[in-house]
């Protein structure tokens, strides 16, 4: 007959023993690496989205603007008989061909895809909704945007996972010496609203080589221009600020009651055009 197997006390102790310190350290290390990879993955995904917005929306709109100039011989909305080289320059009528002091001229209305006033267009007449029709009239290819007829808008998710909409308009700004558009690029610009601070900094870095709110081709609206030799300034908000917390151009804006599910505050930029 077979004898019943009875484990020795030593075997029982080994069977009941838990994980060793080394084994627990390895498990914790693996968990840490997984969590780190997830966090890095989110950042990489967001950075890839920022690059996509520049390559598939901002750059194509700058190209569409330049294509319009090449085909029409004037900038968007300008008069072909009396060009002023100002966006929507036809509003100046007989004075559009003036080569005098333009700093005192009234600001023409911005050209957008709707008549709704957009942030960053300044105190000027109601925008005219001719952006799509002007581009289409000359057969200029526009970015896909959100949909047909909404090519000037682009939808994305902010760092809290909430939807945000970028929108572009075009306008002419008087020289800053006039004091009418202090802190903005003068000349013809693309106004880009709906940018989270992280997205604005990323675009500035890609366009100008560094994130500077007051210098270069890409600037934050309503940030005062620097004096000669002065250092640049940071963008006046970050992704911890929430919508409705105050003016994003104010360095004092804070919101101690911020929650991770809040919609991130957005800023407005102006991108100076070549023509």
Phi, psi and omega in degrees: 000147179280141176275144178291132181283126179240114181294144178289159178304325180295318180294320177300318181297318180293323182291326182272352182292146178274197178291147175282168180298322179295316179296318178296322179296319179295317180298315179296323178296317179296317178298317178299319179295322179294314180297320178296320179295322178296316180296314179296322180298321178295318179296318179295321179296319179293317178298321178296324178293322178297317178297321179297319180298320178293313187285329186253355181227300184293308180299314178298328178288324174296321178293321178296320177299314179293324178295321177301315180297318180296324183276324184266336184083356177223166179283171186305121176078010180272164179276131178281337180273326178226072185294146177244350186061028175243138173301129183062036183290349179296341181291346180274351176055236185291344180266003186293337181268007183295141175248018180279205182287107182275352183293339182265357182288149175294150182280123177291155180297149176288156175254116183232193176260003177206170180269005178285128180298129181258148176303139177092353180274355173077185180272088180216180182300162178305135179303150176260138187267062183242010183300311181294314184294323179293315179295318182292327181299325180259007177070029179278129180284129180253158174300159182296324181059214181280320183188178175299126183086353177233040181292340182274009181232149180218132183257137178210173179256137177279183185293344175263005178083014179262146182289139175227151181237122172273140176223142179244144170226167175235143180202166174252134177251137176292157176304145185296341180299336181284341181080002184278334181227044181306131178093358180244159173298140174272165181087200182277128184225157168262120177270125183240109180254165178084022181267128169290155181305320178297318179294319179298316179296319180296317178295318179298318178298318181287328184272312185258350181092349174201156180272102181224119187287342188240000182230158175091188182285334186243115186225161175275136180293142175070016171261121186301139178296148179278160176273167183303129178083355181281147179289157179287178181231158178282161173295137192275044175188170173212178187285004173268350178277150183245160176301136180087002181284346182138188181290125180293346178278355181266126181290346184270359183291124174216163177210096184292341183267016182302141174240153185295342181268000181290156176281130183291143178298152179241153179239170181240138179237158173237127183250112185290129180274158182283336182246000000 
